[in-house]
Amino acid sequence: MTDDAFTYTVKLKRGDDTQKCKVTAPDIKTLTERVDSVREKLGEWAGDYREIQPDDEARIADDQSELGEVGV
């Protein structure tokens, strides 16, 4: 447990998966700096996270224009 006065949780969610980062600081200025740093890093991870695709056999065609075109 920390003695820091301020706590903030930053979350990155994709589907059912959630990554959380708890940020603590003794004052609001430090908290703001730390949260900004964490958001920047999670933003970098988000790009990698978006590239992860589920292994699902029923894929949608790249040229699909209507929902009715999905073959199951």
C-alpha atoms as a printed R data frame, in Angstrom:
   type eleno elety resid chain resno       x       y       z
1  ATOM     1    CA   MET     A     1   0.000   0.000   0.000
2  ATOM     2    CA   THR     A     2   1.234   3.470  -0.797
3  ATOM     3    CA   ASP     A     3   1.053   6.645   1.265
4  ATOM     4    CA   ASP     A     4   0.451   8.786  -1.824
5  ATOM     5    CA   ALA     A     5  -2.543  11.089  -1.487
6  ATOM     6    CA   PHE     A     6  -3.798  10.700  -5.073
7  ATOM     7    CA   THR     A     7  -4.638   7.561  -7.050
8  ATOM     8    CA   TYR     A     8  -5.808   7.217 -10.660
9  ATOM     9    CA   THR     A     9  -6.395   4.078 -12.738
10 ATOM    10    CA   VAL     A    10  -5.837   4.144 -16.493
11 ATOM    11    CA   LYS     A    11  -7.491   1.312 -18.465
12 ATOM    12    CA   LEU     A    12  -7.076  -0.027 -21.990
13 ATOM    13    CA   LYS     A    13  -9.872  -2.385 -23.023
14 ATOM    14    CA   ARG     A    14 -10.311  -4.543 -26.118
15 ATOM    15    CA   GLY     A    15 -13.162  -7.023 -26.088
16 ATOM    16    CA   ASP     A    16 -13.040  -8.948 -22.838
17 ATOM    17    CA   ASP     A    17  -9.383  -8.090 -22.183
18 ATOM    18    CA   THR     A    18  -8.519  -5.120 -19.990
19 ATOM    19    CA   GLN     A    19  -5.100  -3.776 -19.117
20 ATOM    20    CA   LYS     A    20  -4.995  -1.507 -16.090
21 ATOM    21    CA   CYS     A    21  -2.331   0.728 -14.703
22 ATOM    22    CA   LYS     A    22  -2.725   2.296 -11.276
23 ATOM    23    CA   VAL     A    23  -0.952   5.623 -10.889
24 ATOM    24    CA   THR     A    24  -0.277   7.202  -7.494
25 ATOM    25    CA   ALA     A    25   1.394  10.436  -6.495
26 ATOM    26    CA   PRO     A    26   1.866  12.670  -3.469
27 ATOM    27    CA   ASP     A    27   0.467  15.754  -5.260
28 ATOM    28    CA   ILE     A    28  -1.753  16.589  -8.224
29 ATOM    29    CA   LYS     A    29   1.071  17.959 -10.405
30 ATOM    30    CA   THR     A    30   3.057  14.737 -10.084
31 ATOM    31    CA   LEU     A    31  -0.096  12.687 -10.649
32 ATOM    32    CA   THR     A    32  -0.855  14.596 -13.857
33 ATOM    33    CA   GLU     A    33   2.686  14.025 -15.162
34 ATOM    34    CA   ARG     A    34   2.552  10.315 -14.327
35 ATOM    35    CA   VAL     A    35  -0.917   9.825 -15.827
36 ATOM    36    CA   ASP     A    36   0.200  11.578 -19.025
37 ATOM    37    CA   SER     A    37   3.201   9.240 -19.241
38 ATOM    38    CA   VAL     A    38   1.060   6.159 -18.677
39 ATOM    39    CA   ARG     A    39  -1.510   7.272 -21.269
40 ATOM    40    CA   GLU     A    40   1.262   7.802 -23.802
41 ATOM    41    CA   LYS     A    41   2.646   4.329 -23.157
42 ATOM    42    CA   LEU     A    42  -0.810   2.707 -23.262
43 ATOM    43    CA   GLY     A    43  -1.406   4.546 -26.536
44 ATOM    44    CA   GLU     A    44   1.658   2.841 -27.975
45 ATOM    45    CA   TRP     A    45   0.454  -0.519 -26.682
46 ATOM    46    CA   ALA     A    46  -3.034   0.130 -28.092
47 ATOM    47    CA   GLY     A    47  -1.623   0.068 -31.620
48 ATOM    48    CA   ASP     A    48  -0.082  -3.333 -30.967
49 ATOM    49    CA   TYR     A    49  -3.234  -4.460 -29.200
50 ATOM    50    CA   ARG     A    50  -5.425  -3.544 -32.199
51 ATOM    51    CA   GLU     A    51  -3.310  -5.717 -34.480
52 ATOM    52    CA   ILE     A    52  -4.195  -8.828 -32.476
53 ATOM    53    CA   GLN     A    53  -7.007 -10.560 -34.294
54 ATOM    54    CA   PRO     A    54  -9.029 -13.476 -32.936
55 ATOM    55    CA   ASP     A    55  -8.637 -16.861 -34.582
56 ATOM    56    CA   ASP     A    56 -12.204 -17.058 -35.822
57 ATOM    57    CA   GLU     A    57 -13.055 -19.237 -38.792
58 ATOM    58    CA   ALA     A    58 -16.020 -17.099 -39.945
59 ATOM    59    CA   ARG     A    59 -14.129 -14.087 -41.246
60 ATOM    60    CA   ILE     A    60 -15.777 -11.180 -42.985
61 ATOM    61    CA   ALA     A    61 -14.627 -10.565 -46.539
62 ATOM    62    CA   ASP     A    62 -12.417  -7.509 -46.989
63 ATOM    63    CA   ASP     A    63 -14.742  -6.213 -49.705
64 ATOM    64    CA   GLN     A    64 -17.965  -6.770 -47.717
65 ATOM    65    CA   SER     A    65 -20.357  -3.850 -48.054
66 ATOM    66    CA   GLU     A    66 -23.490  -5.216 -46.366
67 ATOM    67    CA   LEU     A    67 -24.134  -7.366 -43.304
68 ATOM    68    CA   GLY     A    68 -26.155  -9.802 -45.430
69 ATOM    69    CA   GLU     A    69 -23.003 -10.826 -47.304
70 ATOM    70    CA   VAL     A    70 -21.584 -12.726 -44.303
71 ATOM    71    CA   GLY     A    71 -21.566 -16.481 -44.911
72 ATOM    72    CA   VAL     A    72 -21.645 -18.618 -41.784
